[in-house]
Amino acid sequence: MPRTRKPRITPEEFDKLPAGGLIGVADTAAVCRVSESTAWRWIARGILPGTIEGTGKLNVGQVRRRLAWQGGKE
């Protein structure tokens, strides 16, 4: 089983973050309610936006837009 980091944020807390903020992959996975390895696969496939070079983090606003778009597709 892949090792995952304990998320530091809940989906409710994610909603309160500023759009220009940064969020780690473990926290993004928690917000999406998937494993961290699934979140990395989604990043590789373009389902989630890529990490910002040098930080390993994702832009909160981009994640929100992508999740809203994915939710509207279903």
Beta strands, then each sheet from edge to edge (+ up, - down):
strand 1: 22-24
strand 2: 57-59
sheet 1: 1+ 2-
end
